[in-house]
Amino acid sequence: MKIGNIDLGPRPVMLAPMEDVTDRSFRLICKEQGADMVYTEFVSADALIRNIAATTRKLSIDPAERPVAIQIYGRDVASMVEAARIVEEAHPDILDINFGCPVKKVAGKGAGAGMLRDIPRMLEITRAVVDAVNIPVTVKTRLGWDHESKIIVELAERLQDCGIQALTVHGRTRSQMYTGEADWEMIARVKENPRLTIPLIGNGDITTPERAREAFDRYGVDGVMVGRASIGAPWIFRTMRQAVNGLDVTDITDAEKFSLLRRQIAESIDRIDEYRGILHIRRHLAASPLFKGIPHFRDTRIEMLRAETWADLDRILHRVETEILPQLGIRNQEL
């Protein structure tokens, strides 16, 4: 699959853009574990133009994570164009436009998935951004605003006509947020449209190697994007790559997984500071499948998520790894 002149190879598996999750450290780890392309956190066009430090830091790219896409969102044509030009100076491989974020503080203000209620402006922004930069522009969006307005089949064509070079579709409407099941049959309808010639990337409920393979085999997408299933489990890209390539799926050891989590914690602390770095990483720890299925784990989990120093957190992780898990004997292969 190619996006412009960026060759991602056959059946690429990508890390989805996620706010407060896909920082540079996490992207690098996912890349090392097999992600074919990674995306930054969401970048607000308005904040970027105002040179807000927390936003400009999101443009920092490590050469080892390429190919990498920077994703921007906004609701104003002029600010999106200016932000796109600033992003281009950071030299990402791809510029992605976020027309899919469903959260109220974004969509409720008309940006992200809020653009699904103003298609003329969505298309105007897309055309203007494509014309403003010299790197490939892609779009990520949803099926529609709600169940009564699943417009993605026609919308995909119109976005293609604006000049984008790939489209990612999350198989839910904005009103669904992240509830219910992603509608992959609708994603397949987009792919089956003979007038759509750009690559189509499917997103939504890609949680296992088997589901990643099914997205290609059954629904015919050109690529898949993995979001929430990677939080606290960057090693999922290794097994997904094996599955989509038709190989036997063999996971890494629990010891290697703990090592990756410790690396994330340490790099988060180095990037910010000890207290805020640990706050940032708690979301990964809370979501990690390493701790799921452990009986009577509630008190330990609370202790882990309340830790405020690296020493305390490392002590808890060491106890889980060397005392609690060995008592369980053979672990579930999904953990």
N, C-alpha and C positions, 0 to 999 in steps of 0.2 A: 504494500500500500504506500502511495506517495502523496504527500501534501506539498504542492509546489515542487521544489527540487529536493525536498526532504524525504528520503527513502526509509520507511520504518520497517521494511521487510514484510513477509507474509503474516497475516493474522496478528497484528500488534495488540498488546495489552498495555493500557495506559493508566497512569495515576491521575485521578480526577482532581480538579482544583477544589480545595476545601479551606474555608476561612479558619485561621488559628490552628491548622493542622499541617498543611503542606509547606512548611518552612524549608529552607535550604538543606538542613540536616536530614529531615525526613525524606525529601526528594532524592538525595544522594543514596540513602540506604535503600529506598525502593528501586532505584536504578541499578544498584549493585545486585539486588535480589531478582532482577529480571524485567522490570518495567521498561517498555520500549520507548515511552515518552512520558515526561512528567510536566505538570502544570503548577504554577505558583498559586498562592492564595489570591483571593479576589483583590483587585486594585481599584479603588475608587477614583474615577476620573477627576472629580472635584477636589479630592484630597491631594491627588498627585499634582494638579495645577497649583495648588496652594503650597506645595512643597512641604507637606506634613511629614516629619521625619519617620514616623512609624510606617507611613505608606511608601516613601521612597526606598526604605530598607528592603521592601519586598521585591525590588527590581534587581537585587544582587544575585548573580548567577555564577555558579562554579562550572568551569569548563567540563568537569567530569560528569555533570548531569545532563549534558546535551544528548539528543535534542530536547529542548525545553520551550514551553509556551508560557507567555505572560498573559493573564486574563484581566481585562478591564470591564468596568460597568459604569453606567451613567444614563441620564435621560435627556441630555442636551446635546445637540449635534456639534456645536462649536467646541464644547468642553471635551467631548469624546475624541474629536479630531486632534485637539491640542495634546490630550493625554496619549493618544496613539503615537504621535510624533516623539513625545518624551520617551515612551516605552521603546520605540525603535532605536533610540540612542543607547539603550541598555543592551542591544544586540541579542535579543531572543531569536530563536529559530522561527517562531510562529507567534502571531498576535491573535488571541482569542477574545471574542466579545461575549460577555455573559448576558444572555437573555433568558436565563433559566432559574436564577436564585429565587426561591419562593418566600424567604423570610420577610416579615412585615416591614422591618426597617429599610429593606431594599425594594421589594416588590410594591409595598404600600405607597412608596414615593414615586412609583412609575418606572423604576429601573429594574434590571434583572427580569424576572418573569412578569413584572408589571407591564413590560412592553408588549405582551401578548394581548393587551387590551387597546393597543395603539399601533397596529401593524404599519400604517403609513410612516409613522415616525421611526419604527424599528428599521424599516427598509431604507429610509433616508439616512439614518445613522450608519447603517452597514455600507451603503454606497460611498458615503463621505469618508469613512475610515479606510475602506479599500483604496480609494483614490489618493489618500493622504500618505500612505507608506509604501515601501518597496519590498516588504516581506510578506509571506503568505498570511492572509487573514482567514480565520475560521469562526464559526458561531456554535455556541452551546445553548440549547433551548429545550422546551418541553412540548407535550402533545397539544397543549392549548391552555386557556385560562381555567376552564372547568369542563365537566362531562358534556355539556351542551355545545362546546366550542372546540372540539378536537380538530384543529385546522392544519395539522403538521404536514400532511401530504402536499397540499397546495402551497403552504408556506415554504417548504423545503425548496420547491422550484423557484419561488420568488427570491429567496435568499441566494440561491445559486446564480440567478440573473444579476444580482448585485455584485458578483465577482468573488464570492468567498470560495475557498479551495477545499474545504471539508466541512461537514456538519455533524455535530454530536446531538443526539436526541435522548433525553431522559424520558423513560416510558411512563411518566405520570403527568397529570395536569398540575397547574399551580395550586388549585384548591385541595388537591390530595396531599400536598406537602410531601412527606415521606411515608404516608400511611398506605395501607392496601398493597396490592401487588403491581409491579411495573407491567405495562401492557406491551409485551414484545410482539404480539400480532400486529399492532399498529406500527411499530418500528419496521416490521417486515414489509408492511404496505408501502412505507416510504421507499424502502430499498427496491421494491418491485416496480416502482414507477420508471418506465423506460426513458422518461425525459430527464431523470436525475442522473447526472454523469459524474458528479464529485463523490469522493469517498464518504460513506456513512458510518459513523461510530455509534454503537449502542451503549446505553448507560441505564443502570437501575437493577438492583437485586443480583448483581454479579458477585456472589458471595462464596462460591466454591469453584475448584478447577472444573468440575463437571458442568456447571452453569456457564462458565466461560466458553467451553468447547461447544455447548449447545447453541450459544449465541451465533457462532459461525456456521455450525452444521445445519441447524434448523431454521434460523432466521436470516442467514445470508449476509450479515453485516460485514463491513470491511475491517473494522476494529472494534474493540470493547474498552470501556472505561470503568475503572474500579474506584469506588469512593469509600463509603463507610466501612466496608469489610477489611480495608487495609489499615484502619486506625488501630494501633497497638499490635499490628500483625503485618509488618512490611514484607515478611517472608512469603506472604500469600502469592506474590508475583512469581516466585520460583516454581511453585506447584502449578500455577495457572499456565505458565509458559510450557511446562512439560505436557500438560493436558492438551493444549491447543496444537502442540506439535505432534501429538499422537504417541507420546512416550509414557512409560510407566511413571506414576506419580510417587516420588519419594521426598518426604519432608526432611528438614533439618532437625537436629536434636533440640530438646528443651534447653540444654546448656547454651547452645548457639543462640536460641531465641532470647534467653535472659541477657546474654552478652549484647545483643542488638538493642534491647530496651535500656540497658545501662549506658550504652553509647549515646542513645537519644537523650537521656537525662543529662549526661555530662556535657554534651554539646549544646543543649538548651541552656544550661547554667553558664557555660562559657559565652554564649551569644548575648545573654541578658544579664542576669545575676542569679545568685543562688535561690533567693525566695521566689522571684517572678519566674525563673526558669523552671522550678518545680511546679509552680501553679500551672504553667503552660503545658507541662507534660502529663499532668493528672488525667487529662482527657484520654490520652493514649493508654495509660495504665488501667483506667476504669473500663475501657473497651477491650482490652487484650484477652483473647481466648485462652491465654496461658492460665488464667485464674478461674475460668468458667468450669463448673462441674465439680469444684472442690467442696466437699461437705463442710458445713459449719464454718464457712470462710468469711462470713459477714463482718465479724469483729476485726479480723486481720485486714480486710479490704478498707474498712473505715480508718484503721490505724495508718494504712499505707497512703490513703488519700488526704489524711490530715498532716502527714509529715511535712516539716518546714525546712529541714536541712538535708543535704546529700548524705551525710553520715547516717541519720536516722532512716532515711528511705532505703539506703543500701543494706542496712542491717535487717530491715523487714524483708527485702527481696532475698537476701541470703538465707533467712530462716525458711521462707517459702520453698526456695530451691533445694536446700540441703536437708530440711527436716520434714516439711509438710508433704511435698510431692513424693518423696521416696516411700512414705507410708501408704500411698495409694497403690503401689505396685505398678502393673502395666497400665499406662494411660490411654485414654481414648485417642485414636489417631487424629481426630479433628482438633485436639487441643494443641 
